[in-house]
């Protein structure tokens, strides 16, 4: 995954669901539905600056991995 040297992050809501997000130095944004992931299993979405989904893991299953994060 990308690095976040400036540590730009926050909490927000999308469709009434709490989300934690943080920016990567490459301009992508990590989104964690359900809040901060901690050590528990969590969903993870990475979007690019244009809003395109580059990576998505839901319920432990990788749905798409356009940037080959885990390849």
N, C-alpha and C positions, 0 to 999 in steps of 0.2 A: 504494500500500500504506500501511498505518498507520505511525504514528511510535512510537518506543520511547524516551521521554525518560528513563526510569529505568534502562534497559538491563538488564532482567531476562531472562536467557537460561541455557541449559545444554545438556548432552548427555544422552541417554538411549537406551533400547532399547525397541522395540516388536516383539514376535515375533522377537526375536533380531537385528533389524536396527538399526544405529546411526542415531540421529536427532539433529539439532541443532534447537533450538527457541528462539524469542524471543517475548516478549509485546509487543503493541501497546497504546498508551494507550487505545484504544477497547474493550479487554477481549478482543480476538481474539488468537490465538496462531498464529504462523508455524511450520510444521514442515517441515524439509528432510531427507527420507530420504537416507541416505548420508553424513550429516555436514554440516559447514559448506560452503555453496555456492561461495564464492570467485567467480572469473570464469568457471568452466566451466559448461556447460549443467547444469541441475539440476531435479529435481522439486520442487514447492512446493505445500504444502497450507495453507490458512488455516481454522482452526476457531473457532467462537464460544464463549462461556462455557458454553453448554449442550451442547457437543460436536458441534454441527452443522457440516458442511463447507460453507464459503461460497465457497471458491475451490480449484481443483485443476488443476495442470499436471503432466502426466506425459509424458516423452519429447518435450518441446517442444510438446505439444499441450494446449490448454486444454480440460479435460474439463467443468468447470462454473465459472461465474462469477456467482454470485447477487448479489454486491455491485457488479458492473460495474466491476471494478478496471481493466480495459483497454478500456473501451468508449468 
